Every structure is written in C-alpha cells, then in structure tokens.
Amino acid sequence: MMASDFLGETLKRIRKEKQYTLKMLASKTGVSISFLSQVERGKSNVTLESLKKISDALEVNPSVFFTTNNEELNEIRSQFHYLDLSDGNIGASYLPILVTLKAGENEGNAFSHDGHEFIYIVEGELTVIIEEQEFVLKENESKMFDARKTHYWYNYQNKPVKFLLVSSQ
C-alpha cells in the first residue's frame, strides 16, 4: 500500500468516526473540500502544515496518519520520509518530526503558516529558503524562524539529508 493511500484511508475513517463531513472538516482546517477529497482518495499529497491542521481539527495525533511501524521512516510524500517523535501526545503546542529528504530533492513550493519552525541538521546538508534568503545548514547546525515568513527546504546534495523539524502553532 502506498503511503498516500494509507494516509487517505486513515483520514476518511477518522473523519467518518467523528461524524464530520468534508465541508465541516474544510471549515475547521481552512483547507478546501476538493483538496481533502483528493487526499482521502490518495490523489494528492499533503504538506506537514496541512496534516497538522487536519490532525488538530480531528483531535488526533498526526502519527495516526503514518504507517503502523514506527521503527522505520514512514513515507508521506515520495521525496520526504517523516518519523513522528511526539510519543503519541495530542494537542501539544509543538510537533517534533525527524525528516529525511532524498538526494537531489529540490522541487517544491514555498509556504507559510502560523507559529515558528526549528530545524536541526542530524546528517547531511540542507538548503533552507526563508523569504528568498538562502541558508545552507550542515550537520549539527540549526535555524529557528517565524513560520509566517514564506519558506521551504531543498536537498541539492547527492546523498540524503536527515533533520529534526520542530513546528509550533
């Protein structure tokens, strides 16, 4: 089963258990009905920020959308692997995630959201763009910033980069 299928099926099951329509969930998250529908059908990838909004609205820990084996890095999007480090806590003011970004993954769209982000490089090198300013972070280096600023990260290297991402609201 593809990770996006697992995520979509899990989202649909939880939404129905909570007796939410797509319209109700869209209203609570600020995410469009059509996007939610596409995610549920495995036709669209979800960003970490959208996943956090959905998790908060459904009052579940984001880890429920990962595959059940928490020992392995769990794929949400083809270029990213996320490992939720929140230990099952729901409603925390921050979300710690270990992210692995494959070699040469340098496509994506900048985004912004409420809160702050903290990035700590565990292994490799990551290029972070914050409002058109570029930062190259190497192993054991970190960056914290206001997430309302448009941002994204890229791996221009020929090997994977592994980093701790802590996102707050």
Secondary structure, DSSP 8 states (H G I E B T S, - for coil): --HHHHHHHHHHHHHHHTT--HHHHHHHHT--HHHHHHHHTT-S---HHHHHHHHHHHT--GGGGS-S-TTS-EEEETTEEEEE-STT--S-SEEEEEEEE-TT------B--SSEEEEEEEESEEEEEETTEEEEEETT-EEEEETTS-EEEE--SSS-EEEEEEEE-
